[in-house]
Amino acid sequence: MADLSVVELSPDADGIVDLAALGEEFVRDPYPFYAALRERGPVHRVRIPEGALAWMVVGHDAARAALADDRLSKNWDNAAPEAGADSVSSGYHMLIADPPDHTRLRKLVAREFTTRRIAALEPRIREITGELLDTHLAGREGRADLVAALAFPLPITVICELLGVPGLDRDRFRAWSDNALGIAPREEKTVHARALSGYLAELLEHRRSQPGDDLLSALIRTSDEEGDRLDQRELLGMAWLLLVAGYETTVGLIANGILALLRHPGQLAALRAEPALLEGAVEEMLRYDGPVETTTYRFTTEPVEIGGTLIPGDGQLVLPVLADGDHDPARFPDGDTFDIRRAPRGHLAFGHGLHFCLGAPLARLEARVAVGMLLERTSALELDADPATLRWREGVLLRGVKTLPVRWAR
C-alpha cells in the first residue's frame, strides 16, 4: 500500500476532486487516497474515472449507513441528468430496483438460487478446478497467468453451467462485458451493451424452446404462490445480472486474493501449514482487497445529511466506498494489514442491507476451492512480476488485477 503521507488530493474551484487525474497510482492502489479523503470527513464531491459527478461516502460506519438508507434509490428513473451517469445493464433487475419491485424480484430469484443448489455445485467446482490446474500445472515447474488459467475460466464455466449456457462464446462475451463495465467512450459502451443484450435475448429464447434443469430455465418457468412470474424484460435483466455480475466479481476475488497471499509470504506459509484457516483467509481476502470497490449507483430522492454534509435530494449520485469501509481502522484495527487470522466480521465486500449480494455463497465457495486446490498442487508459488507492473481494471466499480503472472514448483 502507498504512503498516506505523500498522497495529494486537491479539489478544483468547485470543490470537486477529479479521481481520474490521480492517474495510474490511484488505479493500482486506491486505498491511501480514500484514507486521505476519510481523514477530511465522510462525504466528498468527486468526478469518478467513468466521468460522472458523485458524492463519495468513505469510512465504514458512514458507508454502511448509506447502504441501508431508503432515501438512496437504485432506480435510474430517479437519476439527475446532470450527474452524467449511464446505465449499461440489460433489462430490469434487482440492482436497479427499489421496494416493492426489488422485494418481488429478489423473492422470485431466491426461490431458485437456493443454498441447496449452490452447495450441490461443490463437486463440479472441484472437478473444473482440477481440470484447469491439470492443464496449466502439467510440468514439475512452470509459469502461468493465473487470471487466464484459473481466476477467469473457473467462475465463467460455473455460472454458464448453472444457467445452462455451456456454449458461451467466452472471448466475445468477455469483450462485451469488459467494455460495458469499464472505461470507454459512451458510444462504444452503448454498442457493446446492445450487443450483449441481443446475445442474452437469444439465450433466453433458446432456453424457452429447449428448457432444462438449469437456473435460466427455472427462472423462465418459476412463479410464486399468487402466480407472479418474471416478464421478458425482467428475465433479460436477471440473465444479465447473474451472467455478468455472477462471474466478474468472482474473477476479482480469486485473483486479488491469490495476489494478496503472494505479496505476504508469511501469510501464505501459515495457510499452507494450517489449511483450516482457509475459510477465514477468504473472508480476509474479501476485506483486504475485494472485487467491488464502490457500490453500484444510488440516487437521492430527498436531502440526505451524512457527517454534517447535506446532499441535495434531486437525484444526486451517491457512491459508498466498500473498499475504504473495509480498511477503516475504526472498524478494523491495522486495516491495511493482511492477516488471515483476523476475524473480519462486518466487512462490506458483499454490501449491506436489501441489496446484499445474493451470490455471496457461490463466490465464497469458488474462492475456497480455487485457493485450496491451487495450494495443494503447488509448492514455492511466487509472483512472477514486479507488483508495480501489474495492470488493474480502471474505474471505481470493479477492482481486479488483469493478469497475475506466477511461477511454481509442483
C-alpha positions in Angstrom: 0.0 0.0 0.0 1.2 3.5 -0.8 2.4 6.0 1.8 -0.5 8.1 3.0 1.8 11.0 3.9 2.6 11.7 0.2 -1.0 11.5 -1.1 -2.2 14.7 -2.6 -5.9 15.4 -3.2 -6.6 18.9 -4.5 -10.2 19.8 -5.2 -10.9 22.3 -8.0 -12.5 25.6 -7.6 -15.9 24.0 -7.2 -14.6 21.7 -4.5 -14.6 18.6 -6.8 -11.8 16.0 -6.6 -11.0 14.5 -10.0 -10.2 10.9 -9.3 -9.2 10.3 -13.0 -6.5 12.9 -12.6 -4.8 10.9 -9.9 -3.6 8.6 -12.6 -2.2 5.1 -12.6 -1.2 5.2 -8.9 -4.8 5.5 -7.9 -5.8 2.6 -10.2 -3.1 0.4 -8.8 -3.7 1.3 -5.1 -6.7 3.5 -4.3 -6.7 2.8 -0.6 -4.4 5.6 0.6 -6.4 8.1 -1.5 -9.6 7.0 0.1 -8.0 7.2 3.5 -6.9 10.7 2.8 -10.4 11.6 2.0 -11.7 9.9 5.1 -9.3 12.0 7.3 -11.2 15.1 6.0 -14.7 13.7 6.6 -17.1 11.0 5.4 -18.5 12.8 2.3 -16.7 14.3 -0.7 -17.7 15.6 -4.1 -15.7 13.8 -6.8 -15.6 13.1 -10.5 -15.1 9.4 -11.0 -13.0 8.0 -13.8 -16.1 6.9 -15.6 -16.9 10.7 -15.9 -19.9 11.1 -13.6 -20.1 13.6 -10.7 -20.8 11.8 -7.4 -21.0 12.3 -3.7 -18.5 9.7 -2.4 -19.0 8.3 1.1 -16.0 6.9 2.9 -15.5 5.2 6.3 -17.1 2.0 7.5 -20.0 3.4 9.6 -21.0 6.1 7.1 -20.8 3.7 4.1 -22.8 1.0 6.0 -25.5 3.5 6.9 -25.7 4.8 3.4 -26.2 1.2 2.1 -29.3 0.9 4.3 -30.7 4.4 3.7 -34.0 4.1 1.8 -33.6 7.8 0.6 -30.9 6.5 -1.7 -32.7 4.9 -4.7 -31.3 2.3 -7.1 -33.9 3.2 -9.7 -32.3 5.1 -12.6 -35.6 7.0 -13.2 -34.5 9.0 -10.1 -31.1 10.0 -11.5 -30.3 13.6 -12.2 -29.3 14.1 -15.8 -26.5 16.5 -14.9 -24.7 13.7 -12.9 -23.6 12.3 -16.3 -24.2 8.7 -15.2 -25.1 6.0 -17.8 -26.7 2.6 -17.1 -25.2 -0.2 -19.2 -27.2 -3.2 -17.9 -29.8 -5.1 -19.9 -33.4 -5.3 -18.9 -34.7 -4.7 -15.4 -33.2 -6.4 -12.3 -32.7 -6.2 -8.6 -29.7 -3.9 -8.6 -31.7 -1.1 -10.3 -34.9 -1.6 -8.4 -36.3 -0.3 -5.1 -39.0 -1.9 -3.0 -41.6 -3.2 -3.7 -40.2 -4.2 -7.1 -36.9 -5.2 -5.6 -38.7 -7.3 -2.9 -40.7 -9.1 -5.6 -37.8 -9.7 -7.9 -35.5 -11.0 -5.2 -38.2 -13.3 -3.9 -38.7 -14.9 -7.3 -35.0 -15.3 -7.9 -34.2 -16.6 -4.4 -36.8 -19.4 -4.9 -34.3 -20.9 -7.4 -30.9 -19.5 -6.4 -31.0 -21.6 -3.2 -28.4 -22.6 -0.7 -29.0 -26.3 -1.6 -28.5 -25.6 -5.3 -25.2 -23.8 -4.5 -23.9 -26.4 -2.1 -24.6 -29.1 -4.7 -22.2 -27.4 -7.1 -19.1 -28.1 -5.0 -18.1 -31.4 -6.6 -18.4 -29.9 -10.0 -16.5 -26.8 -9.0 -13.7 -29.1 -7.7 -13.8 -31.1 -10.9 -13.5 -27.9 -13.1 -10.7 -26.5 -10.9 -8.8 -29.8 -11.1 -9.1 -29.9 -14.8 -7.8 -26.3 -15.1 -4.9 -27.0 -12.7 -4.0 -30.2 -14.6 -3.9 -28.2 -17.8 -1.7 -25.4 -16.6 0.4 -27.2 -14.0 1.2 -30.2 -16.1 5.0 -29.9 -15.6 7.1 -30.1 -12.5 7.5 -26.4 -12.5 6.5 -23.6 -14.7 4.9 -20.2 -15.3 1.3 -19.1 -16.0 -1.1 -16.2 -15.8 -3.4 -17.2 -13.1 -6.2 -14.9 -14.3 -6.3 -16.7 -17.7 -5.5 -20.1 -16.2 -7.9 -20.2 -13.2 -9.5 -17.0 -12.0 -11.4 -16.3 -15.2 -12.3 -19.8 -16.6 -13.5 -21.2 -13.3 -16.3 -18.8 -12.5 -17.4 -18.3 -16.1 -17.6 -22.1 -16.5 -19.5 -22.5 -13.3 -22.0 -19.7 -13.9 -22.6 -20.8 -17.5 -23.3 -24.4 -16.4 -25.5 -23.2 -13.6 -27.5 -21.0 -16.1 -27.5 -23.7 -18.8 -25.3 -21.8 -21.3 -22.4 -24.2 -21.9 -21.7 -23.0 -25.4 -21.0 -19.4 -24.5 -18.6 -17.6 -26.8 -16.4 -16.6 -23.9 -13.9 -14.3 -25.7 -16.7 -12.3 -27.3 -18.7 -12.2 -24.1 -15.8 -11.1 -22.1 -15.0 -8.2 -24.5 -18.7 -7.0 -24.3 -18.7 -7.3 -20.5 -15.3 -5.5 -20.0 -16.3 -2.7 -22.3 -19.8 -2.3 -20.8 -18.4 -2.2 -17.3 -15.1 -0.5 -17.9 -13.8 2.9 -19.0 -14.7 3.6 -22.6 -16.4 6.4 -24.7 -20.2 6.4 -24.2 -20.9 5.4 -27.9 -18.5 2.4 -27.6 -20.1 1.3 -24.3 -23.5 1.6 -25.9 -22.5 -0.6 -28.8 -21.1 -3.3 -26.6 -24.1 -3.1 -24.1 -26.5 -3.6 -27.0 -24.6 -6.5 -28.4 -24.6 -8.1 -25.0 -28.3 -7.5 -24.6 -29.0 -9.1 -28.0 -26.9 -12.1 -27.2 -28.7 -12.6 -23.8 -32.1 -12.3 -25.5 -31.1 -15.1 -27.9 -30.0 -17.3 -25.0 -33.4 -16.7 -23.3 -35.2 -17.6 -26.5 -33.2 -20.8 -26.8 -33.9 -21.8 -23.3 -37.7 -21.2 -23.8 -37.7 -23.6 -26.7 -35.3 -26.1 -25.1 -35.8 -26.0 -21.3 -33.6 -28.0 -19.0 -32.8 -28.4 -15.3 -30.6 -25.2 -15.3 -31.3 -21.9 -13.4 -32.2 -20.0 -16.5 -34.9 -22.5 -17.4 -36.1 -22.4 -13.8 -36.4 -18.6 -13.8 -38.4 -18.7 -17.0 -41.0 -21.1 -15.6 -40.9 -20.1 -11.9 -43.8 -18.3 -10.2 -44.9 -17.6 -6.6 -48.0 -18.6 -4.8 -50.0 -15.9 -6.5 -48.8 -16.9 -9.9 -46.4 -13.9 -10.3 -43.5 -14.6 -12.6 -40.7 -12.7 -14.3 -41.7 -10.9 -17.6 -39.4 -10.7 -20.6 -37.6 -7.5 -19.5 -37.1 -8.9 -16.0 -35.8 -12.2 -17.4 -33.3 -10.3 -19.6 -32.2 -8.3 -16.5 -31.7 -11.3 -14.4 -29.8 -13.1 -17.1 -27.5 -10.0 -17.3 -27.1 -9.8 -13.6 -26.4 -13.4 -13.0 -24.1 -13.9 -16.0 -22.2 -10.7 -15.9 -22.1 -9.9 -12.1 -22.0 -13.7 -11.4 -18.6 -14.1 -12.8 -16.9 -10.7 -13.0 -16.8 -10.3 -9.2 -15.6 -13.8 -8.6 -12.7 -13.4 -11.0 -11.6 -10.4 -9.0 -12.0 -12.2 -5.7 -9.8 -15.2 -6.7 -7.1 -13.1 -8.5 -6.9 -10.4 -5.9 -7.0 -12.9 -3.1 -4.1 -15.0 -4.5 -2.1 -11.9 -5.1 -2.6 -10.8 -1.5 -1.2 -14.2 -0.4 1.8 -13.9 -2.8 2.6 -10.4 -1.6 2.5 -11.7 2.0 4.6 -14.9 2.1 4.3 -15.3 5.8 0.5 -15.5 5.5 0.8 -17.9 2.5 3.1 -20.1 4.6 0.6 -20.0 7.5 -2.2 -21.1 5.3 -0.2 -23.9 3.8 0.7 -25.1 7.3 -2.8 -24.8 8.6 -5.4 -25.4 5.8 -8.2 -25.0 8.4 -7.5 -21.2 8.1 -8.9 -21.2 4.5 -12.4 -20.1 5.2 -11.2 -17.1 7.3 -8.5 -16.4 4.7 -11.2 -16.0 2.0 -13.0 -13.5 4.3 -9.8 -11.6 4.8 -9.2 -11.5 1.0 -12.7 -10.0 0.6 -12.0 -7.4 3.2 -8.4 -6.6 2.3 -8.8 -6.2 -1.5 -12.3 -7.2 -2.5 -13.6 -7.2 -6.1 -16.1 -4.4 -5.7 -14.5 -1.0 -4.9 -17.7 1.1 -4.7 -21.3 0.2 -4.8 -23.5 0.3 -7.9 -25.1 3.7 -8.3 -27.6 5.2 -5.8 -29.6 8.4 -6.3 -31.1 10.8 -3.7 -34.9 11.0 -3.6 -34.7 13.6 -0.8 -32.0 15.5 1.0 -29.6 13.3 3.0 -27.2 14.5 5.7 -24.1 12.4 6.3 -21.4 13.6 8.7 -22.6 17.2 8.6 -22.7 17.3 4.8 -26.2 17.8 3.2 -26.5 16.0 -0.1 -29.4 17.5 -2.2 -32.4 15.3 -2.9 -32.7 15.9 -6.6 -31.3 12.6 -7.9 -27.7 13.2 -6.9 -25.3 10.2 -7.5 -24.1 8.7 -4.2 -21.3 6.1 -4.0 -20.4 4.4 -0.7 -16.9 3.1 -0.9 -16.8 -0.5 0.2 -13.1 -0.7 -0.2 -12.4 2.1 2.2 -15.0 0.9 4.7 -13.2 -2.3 4.9 -9.9 -0.6 5.7 -11.3 1.9 8.2 -9.2 1.5 11.4 -12.2 2.5 13.5 -13.8 -0.8 12.5 -10.7 -3.0 11.6 -7.6 -2.2 13.6 -4.5 -2.2 11.3 -6.9 -2.4 8.4 -4.1 -2.0 5.8 -2.6 -5.2 7.2 -3.4 -8.5 5.5 -4.0 -11.1 8.3 -5.7 -14.4 7.6 -6.2 -14.9 11.3 -8.3 -11.8 11.6 -12.0 -12.0 12.4 -13.3 -9.7 9.6 -16.9 -10.0 10.5 -18.9 -7.0 9.4 -16.9 -6.4 6.2 -18.8 -4.7 3.3 -17.4 -6.7 0.4 -20.8 -8.1 -0.5 -22.7 -4.9 0.5 -25.2 -4.5 3.3 -28.9 -4.3 3.6 -31.6 -5.0 1.0 -29.0 -5.3 -1.8 -26.6 -7.7 0.0 -25.2 -9.9 -2.8 -27.4 -12.9 -3.5 -24.4 -14.7 -5.0 -22.1 -14.4 -1.9 -22.3 -18.1 -1.0 -21.3 -19.2 -4.6 -18.4 -16.7 -4.7 -17.1 -17.8 -1.3 -17.3 -21.5 -2.4 -15.5 -20.9 -5.6 -12.7 -18.9 -3.9 -12.2 -21.6 -1.2 -12.0 -24.4 -3.8 -9.7 -22.4 -6.1 -7.2 -21.3 -3.5 -7.3 -24.5 -1.6 -6.6 -26.7 -4.6 -4.0 -24.4 -6.0 -2.0 -24.6 -2.8 -2.4 -28.4 -2.6 -1.0 -28.8 -6.1 1.9 -26.4 -5.9 4.9 -25.5 -3.8 7.1 -22.5 -4.0 4.3 -20.5 -5.6 5.6 -17.0 -6.3 4.6 -13.8 -8.1 6.5 -13.7 -11.4 6.4 -10.0 -11.9 7.1 -6.7 -10.1 3.8 -5.8 -8.3 4.2 -2.3 -9.6 3.9 -3.5 -13.2 0.6 -5.4 -12.8 -2.3 -3.9 -14.7 -5.6 -3.3 -12.9 -9.1 -2.6 -14.1 -9.9 1.0 -14.4 -12.9 2.7 -12.9 -14.2 2.6 -9.3 -16.9 -0.1 -9.5 -14.9 -3.3 -10.0 -11.4 -3.9 -8.7 -9.3 -6.6 -10.1 -5.9 -7.4 -11.5 -6.0 -8.1 -15.2 -3.1 -10.5 -15.3 -1.4 -12.4 -12.5 1.9 -14.0 -13.6 3.1 -16.7 -11.3 5.8 -19.4 -11.1 5.7 -22.6 -9.1 7.2 -25.9 -8.4 4.8 -28.9 -8.3 
